Amino acid sequence: MPEEAKKTPKIQLQMDDDTAQGRYANLVLINHTDSEFLLDFAFLQPSAPRAKVCARIISSPRHTKRLLRALQKNIDRFEERFGPIDIGDDEEPIVH
């Protein structure tokens, strides 16, 4: 197979100004069915009983697993450059 055929095509992303500003989330709730994963990203204010969902992402199991791998690779690169990320005393994530 020629080298050019093996290359992944470059993807150009388009976004409006509001999306480009981004959203801050310090909490994510994850649920799933047999055919999809739902990730609800939320902002929980200190000492507030409610978190406001700022984005819901619905993803296929295959894509979610690829996302997991991509996140792990990027965390590894980050830690190589800046040192280990301290996540506190909890070894296991909170599961709802």
C-alpha positions as a Markdown table, in Angstrom:
| # | Residue | x | y | z |
|---|---|---|---|---|
| 1 | Met | 0.0 | 0.0 | 0.0 |
| 2 | Pro | 1.5 | 3.4 | -0.9 |
| 3 | Glu | 2.5 | 5.7 | 1.9 |
| 4 | Glu | -0.1 | 8.4 | 0.8 |
| 5 | Ala | -2.9 | 5.9 | 1.2 |
| 6 | Lys | -2.0 | 5.1 | 4.8 |
| 7 | Lys | -2.1 | 8.7 | 5.9 |
| 8 | Thr | -5.2 | 9.8 | 7.9 |
| 9 | Pro | -6.9 | 12.7 | 6.2 |
| 10 | Lys | -6.7 | 16.0 | 8.1 |
| 11 | Ile | -10.0 | 17.1 | 9.6 |
| 12 | Gln | -10.9 | 20.7 | 9.7 |
| 13 | Leu | -13.2 | 21.7 | 12.6 |
| 14 | Gln | -15.7 | 24.5 | 12.4 |
| 15 | Met | -17.3 | 26.1 | 15.4 |
| 16 | Asp | -19.2 | 29.2 | 16.3 |
| 17 | Asp | -17.8 | 31.8 | 18.7 |
| 18 | Asp | -19.9 | 30.5 | 21.7 |
| 19 | Thr | -18.6 | 27.0 | 21.3 |
| 20 | Ala | -15.1 | 28.2 | 20.9 |
| 21 | Gln | -15.2 | 29.9 | 24.3 |
| 22 | Gly | -15.6 | 26.4 | 25.9 |
| 23 | Arg | -17.3 | 25.4 | 29.1 |
| 24 | Tyr | -15.7 | 24.5 | 32.5 |
| 25 | Ala | -16.8 | 21.3 | 34.0 |
| 26 | Asn | -15.5 | 19.8 | 37.3 |
| 27 | Leu | -17.9 | 16.8 | 37.3 |
| 28 | Val | -19.0 | 14.2 | 34.8 |
| 29 | Leu | -21.7 | 11.7 | 35.3 |
| 30 | Ile | -21.5 | 8.6 | 33.0 |
| 31 | Asn | -24.3 | 6.3 | 32.1 |
| 32 | His | -24.7 | 3.7 | 29.4 |
| 33 | Thr | -27.0 | 1.4 | 27.6 |
| 34 | Asp | -26.1 | -1.5 | 25.3 |
| 35 | Ser | -25.7 | 0.8 | 22.4 |
| 36 | Glu | -24.5 | 4.2 | 23.7 |
| 37 | Phe | -22.7 | 6.1 | 26.5 |
| 38 | Leu | -24.0 | 9.3 | 27.9 |
| 39 | Leu | -21.6 | 11.8 | 29.5 |
| 40 | Asp | -23.1 | 14.7 | 31.4 |
| 41 | Phe | -20.5 | 17.3 | 32.1 |
| 42 | Ala | -21.5 | 19.7 | 34.9 |
| 43 | Phe | -20.2 | 22.5 | 37.1 |
| 44 | Leu | -20.6 | 22.0 | 40.8 |
| 45 | Gln | -20.0 | 25.1 | 42.8 |
| 46 | Pro | -18.3 | 24.7 | 46.2 |
| 47 | Ser | -20.9 | 23.9 | 49.0 |
| 48 | Ala | -23.8 | 23.9 | 46.5 |
| 49 | Pro | -26.2 | 21.0 | 46.5 |
| 50 | Arg | -26.9 | 21.1 | 42.8 |
| 51 | Ala | -24.7 | 20.9 | 39.7 |
| 52 | Lys | -25.7 | 22.4 | 36.5 |
| 53 | Val | -25.1 | 20.3 | 33.4 |
| 54 | Cys | -23.3 | 22.3 | 30.7 |
| 55 | Ala | -23.0 | 19.6 | 28.1 |
| 56 | Arg | -24.3 | 16.2 | 27.3 |
| 57 | Ile | -22.3 | 14.0 | 24.9 |
| 58 | Ile | -23.8 | 10.8 | 23.5 |
| 59 | Ser | -21.3 | 8.4 | 22.0 |
| 60 | Ser | -21.1 | 4.9 | 20.7 |
| 61 | Pro | -19.3 | 2.3 | 22.7 |
| 62 | Arg | -16.5 | 2.1 | 20.0 |
| 63 | His | -16.0 | 5.8 | 20.0 |
| 64 | Thr | -16.1 | 6.0 | 23.8 |
| 65 | Lys | -13.3 | 3.4 | 24.0 |
| 66 | Arg | -11.2 | 5.4 | 21.5 |
| 67 | Leu | -11.8 | 8.5 | 23.5 |
| 68 | Leu | -10.6 | 6.7 | 26.7 |
| 69 | Arg | -7.4 | 5.6 | 24.8 |
| 70 | Ala | -6.9 | 9.2 | 23.5 |
| 71 | Leu | -7.3 | 10.7 | 26.9 |
| 72 | Gln | -4.9 | 8.2 | 28.4 |
| 73 | Lys | -2.2 | 9.0 | 25.8 |
| 74 | Asn | -2.7 | 12.7 | 26.4 |
| 75 | Ile | -2.5 | 12.3 | 30.2 |
| 76 | Asp | 0.7 | 10.3 | 29.7 |
| 77 | Arg | 2.2 | 13.1 | 27.6 |
| 78 | Phe | 1.1 | 15.7 | 30.1 |
| 79 | Glu | 2.7 | 13.9 | 33.0 |
| 80 | Glu | 5.9 | 13.3 | 31.1 |
| 81 | Arg | 6.1 | 17.1 | 30.6 |
| 82 | Phe | 4.7 | 18.5 | 33.8 |
| 83 | Gly | 4.9 | 15.6 | 36.3 |
| 84 | Pro | 2.3 | 13.4 | 37.9 |
| 85 | Ile | -1.3 | 14.6 | 38.3 |
| 86 | Asp | -2.4 | 14.4 | 42.0 |
| 87 | Ile | -6.0 | 13.2 | 42.1 |
| 88 | Gly | -6.2 | 13.0 | 45.9 |
| 89 | Asp | -6.7 | 10.1 | 48.2 |
| 90 | Asp | -9.5 | 8.3 | 46.3 |
| 91 | Glu | -8.2 | 5.4 | 44.3 |
| 92 | Glu | -11.5 | 4.6 | 42.6 |
| 93 | Pro | -13.7 | 7.1 | 40.8 |
| 94 | Ile | -17.1 | 7.8 | 42.3 |
| 95 | Val | -19.7 | 5.7 | 40.4 |
| 96 | His | -23.4 | 6.6 | 40.2 |
